[in-house]
Amino acid sequence: MASPQIDALTQALAKLPGLGPRSARRAVLHLLKKRETALGPLLDALNAVDETLATCSNCGNIDTTNPCGICADPRRDARALCVVEEVADLWALDRSRLFPGRFHVLGGRLSALEGIRPEDLTIDSLVRRIEAGGIDEVVLAMNATLEGQTTAHYIADRIERFPVRITQLAHGLPVGGELDYLDEGTLAQALRARRPVP
């Protein structure tokens, strides 16, 4: 039996995505065994983030500065804006280092079933950013779900009056994917988005 404090730590870690009770116990044991090299630095890092955590007032990213590192980076192309549903989507796209522009986090996606309406998202601030000028292209990087595509269409309707190019991420076959393992929706999208062979 562990002490109440160690049990509380295990339960707290078990609430993290990807960690169940057994994985959390293993992580706690590792932290306790490697107290100086693992537990101390982890505590220091968590405290530092906790003290400086901020939501970027420009794009909605979560960082330790406001504006965030992406918005403050002068090397970013301010004329290209990529709209994503969540911060995790922004981090995934930024990690790829393939998009040179800036981002806008909606904070979710429209969903009638969940009661998420346009005013519950940061769509109005997105429209204000575009209205302010200086943006040539808006990339709608919504998830390939019914709600994601509904959100993309809603945003496209809201910003079509501005002189910007509106694009969205391509959908279809993943690299290395085999046709017999793909669902019908992915295959249908790949067929609709087919292009000539170069």
RODO-2510 file (C-alpha; in nm, 4 decimals, decimal comma):
residues 198
     n   res          X          Y          Z
     1     m     0,0000     0,0000     0,0000
     2     a     0,1298     0,3421    -0,0930
     3     s     0,0892     0,6493     0,1224
     4     p    -0,2082     0,8792     0,0517
     5     q     0,0265     1,1312    -0,1143
     6     i     0,1774     0,8742    -0,3508
     7     d    -0,1685     0,7347    -0,4207
     8     a    -0,2916     1,0882    -0,4996
     9     l     0,0024     1,1367    -0,7398
    10     t    -0,0802     0,8069    -0,9111
    11     q    -0,4464     0,9046    -0,9458
    12     a    -0,3513     1,2474    -1,0844
    13     l    -0,1227     1,0919    -1,3468
    14     a    -0,3885     0,8338    -1,4365
    15     k    -0,6150     1,1213    -1,5484
    16     l    -0,3704     1,2214    -1,8225
    17     p    -0,4470     1,1072    -2,1794
    18     g    -0,2837     0,7768    -2,2634
    19     l    -0,2156     0,6829    -1,9007
    20     g    -0,4321     0,4382    -1,7144
    21     p    -0,3881     0,3293    -1,3526
    22     r    -0,1144     0,0731    -1,4323
    23     s     0,0886     0,3122    -1,6493
    24     a     0,0500     0,5824    -1,3861
    25     r     0,1841     0,3458    -1,1165
    26     r     0,4857     0,2641    -1,3345
    27     a     0,5483     0,6346    -1,3953
    28     v     0,5251     0,7115    -1,0213
    29     l     0,7653     0,4290    -0,9374
    30     h     1,0111     0,5594    -1,1957
    31     l     0,9855     0,9134    -1,0573
    32     l     1,0403     0,7924    -0,7031
    33     k     1,3374     0,5735    -0,7962
    34     k     1,4970     0,8531    -1,0010
    35     r     1,4070     1,1320    -0,7610
    36     e     1,7060     1,3578    -0,8343
    37     t     1,7180     1,3080    -1,2114
    38     a     1,3468     1,2729    -1,2883
    39     l     1,1182     1,3983    -1,0122
    40     g     1,3019     1,7222    -0,9314
    41     p     1,3366     1,8432    -1,2912
    42     l     0,9730     1,7473    -1,3605
    43     l     0,8525     1,9489    -1,0621
    44     d     1,0683     2,2463    -1,1649
    45     a     0,9359     2,2342    -1,5222
    46     l     0,5729     2,2045    -1,4070
    47     n     0,6124     2,4967    -1,1652
    48     a     0,7787     2,7137    -1,4305
    49     v     0,4984     2,6475    -1,6794
    50     d     0,2303     2,6957    -1,4138
    51     e     0,3696     3,0386    -1,3221
    52     t     0,3963     3,1665    -1,6805
    53     l     0,1196     2,9851    -1,8726
    54     a    -0,0783     3,2154    -2,0999
    55     t    -0,3278     3,1985    -2,3835
    56     c    -0,2122     3,4027    -2,6823
    57     s    -0,4431     3,6993    -2,7351
    58     n    -0,3732     3,6888    -3,1120
    59     c    -0,4230     3,3255    -3,2056
    60     g    -0,5395     3,1299    -2,8992
    61     n    -0,2251     2,9155    -2,8705
    62     i    -0,1140     2,8117    -2,5229
    63     d     0,2412     2,9224    -2,4431
    64     t     0,4449     3,0850    -2,1707
    65     t     0,4362     3,4256    -2,3406
    66     n     0,1643     3,6504    -2,4821
    67     p     0,1827     3,6883    -2,7780
    68     c     0,3009     3,3317    -2,8250
    69     g     0,6302     3,2385    -2,9873
    70     i     0,4638     3,1749    -3,3231
    71     c     0,2866     3,5129    -3,3377
    72     a     0,6001     3,6938    -3,2187
    73     d     0,8266     3,5240    -3,4735
    74     p     0,9126     3,7790    -3,7468
    75     r     1,0122     3,4970    -3,9836
    76     r     0,6492     3,3810    -4,0035
    77     d     0,4503     3,4800    -4,3112
    78     a     0,1789     3,7080    -4,1710
    79     r    -0,0113     3,6867    -4,5029
    80     a    -0,0953     3,3160    -4,4522
    81     l    -0,3328     3,2141    -4,1732
    82     c    -0,4126     2,8528    -4,0830
    83     v    -0,7351     2,7973    -3,8863
    84     v    -0,7440     2,4928    -3,6576
    85     e    -0,9947     2,3499    -3,4130
    86     e    -0,7697     2,2983    -3,1098
    87     v    -0,4235     2,3862    -2,9785
    88     a    -0,3176     2,0222    -3,0315
    89     d    -0,3890     2,0679    -3,4052
    90     l    -0,1750     2,3830    -3,4129
    91     w     0,1120     2,2037    -3,2400
    92     a     0,0876     1,9082    -3,4822
    93     l     0,0969     2,1326    -3,7893
    94     d     0,3737     2,3504    -3,6467
    95     r     0,5790     2,0425    -3,5579
    96     s     0,5742     1,9439    -3,9269
    97     r     0,7445     2,2769    -4,0133
    98     l     0,5554     2,2754    -4,3442
    99     f     0,3330     2,5792    -4,2832
   100     p     0,5269     2,9080    -4,2749
   101     g     0,2374     3,1300    -4,1687
   102     r     0,0475     3,2040    -3,8515
   103     f    -0,2437     3,0261    -3,6850
   104     h    -0,5869     3,0825    -3,5354
   105     v    -0,7321     2,8379    -3,2802
   106     l    -1,1122     2,8147    -3,2777
   107     g    -1,1372     2,6344    -2,9450
   108     g    -1,3496     2,3533    -3,0863
   109     r    -1,5880     2,2928    -3,3758
   110     l    -1,9544     2,3521    -3,4413
   111     s    -2,1757     2,0722    -3,3143
   112     a    -2,5533     2,0804    -3,2904
   113     l    -2,5515     1,7607    -3,0827
   114     e    -2,3113     1,9079    -2,8264
   115     g    -2,4724     2,2515    -2,8369
   116     i    -2,1571     2,4259    -2,9671
   117     r    -2,2629     2,7363    -3,1589
   118     p    -2,0548     2,9894    -3,3587
   119     e    -2,0513     3,2310    -3,0643
   120     d    -1,8938     2,9579    -2,8488
   121     l    -1,5868     2,9574    -3,0754
   122     t    -1,3399     3,2318    -3,1707
   123     i    -1,4917     3,2788    -3,5157
   124     d    -1,5726     3,6471    -3,4573
   125     s    -1,2109     3,7246    -3,3644
   126     l    -1,0984     3,5329    -3,6757
   127     v    -1,3237     3,7504    -3,8915
   128     r    -1,1811     4,0634    -3,7232
   129     r    -0,8239     3,9460    -3,7957
   130     i    -0,9075     3,8984    -4,1631
   131     e    -1,1026     4,2240    -4,1781
   132     a    -0,7988     4,4127    -4,0436
   133     g    -0,6163     4,3229    -4,3664
   134     g    -0,2727     4,1883    -4,4480
   135     i    -0,3904     3,8288    -4,4951
   136     d    -0,3851     3,6800    -4,8461
   137     e    -0,4733     3,3165    -4,7723
   138     v    -0,6814     3,1411    -4,5075
   139     v    -0,6209     2,7660    -4,4774
   140     l    -0,9128     2,5858    -4,3133
   141     a    -0,7431     2,2928    -4,1392
   142     m    -1,0475     2,1344    -3,9801
   143     n    -1,0656     1,7659    -3,8976
   144     a    -1,2225     1,5449    -4,1655
   145     t    -1,5380     1,4893    -3,9597
   146     l    -1,8936     1,6032    -4,0221
   147     e    -1,8558     1,8713    -3,7524
   148     g    -1,5148     1,9780    -3,8824
   149     q    -1,6385     2,0179    -4,2372
   150     t    -1,9533     2,1983    -4,1172
   151     t    -1,7285     2,4410    -3,9291
   152     a    -1,5094     2,4910    -4,2375
   153     h    -1,8129     2,5678    -4,4571
   154     y    -1,9532     2,8090    -4,1981
   155     i    -1,6220     2,9961    -4,1768
   156     a    -1,5854     3,0019    -4,5554
   157     d    -1,9317     3,1612    -4,5817
   158     r    -1,8409     3,4207    -4,3166
   159     i    -1,5143     3,5271    -4,4839
   160     e    -1,6000     3,4953    -4,8542
   161     r    -1,6606     3,8739    -4,8735
   162     f    -1,2936     3,9458    -4,8012
   163     p    -1,0253     3,9485    -5,0725
   164     v    -0,8527     3,6337    -4,9447
   165     r    -0,7873     3,2965    -5,0996
   166     i    -0,9725     3,0296    -4,8980
   167     t    -0,8199     2,6820    -4,9064
   168     q    -0,8491     2,3649    -4,7008
   169     l    -0,6260     2,0703    -4,6333
   170     a    -0,6408     1,7857    -4,8825
   171     h    -0,8159     1,4690    -4,7703
   172     g    -0,7760     1,1205    -4,9025
   173     l    -0,5226     0,8414    -4,9131
   174     p    -0,2493     0,8413    -4,6504
   175     v     0,1044     0,7802    -4,7713
   176     g     0,1663     0,4062    -4,7554
   177     g    -0,2035     0,3306    -4,7119
   178     e    -0,3484     0,0218    -4,8743
   179     l    -0,6890     0,0549    -5,0400
   180     d    -0,8430    -0,2513    -4,8787
   181     y    -0,7769    -0,1091    -4,5295
   182     l    -0,9358     0,2314    -4,5930
   183     d    -1,2913     0,3236    -4,5035
   184     e    -1,5448     0,4244    -4,7681
   185     g    -1,5400     0,7929    -4,6682
   186     t    -1,1630     0,8197    -4,7174
   187     l    -1,1840     0,6382    -5,0503
   188     a    -1,4713     0,8601    -5,1675
   189     q    -1,2786     1,1755    -5,0762
   190     a    -0,9664     1,0469    -5,2511
   191     l    -1,1664     0,9746    -5,5663
   192     r    -1,3322     1,3190    -5,5618
   193     a    -0,9918     1,4884    -5,5165
   194     r    -0,8162     1,2915    -5,7898
   195     r    -0,5816     1,4840    -6,0194
   196     p    -0,3914     1,4191    -6,3422
   197     v    -0,0717     1,2161    -6,3274
   198     p     0,2269     1,4466    -6,3853
***
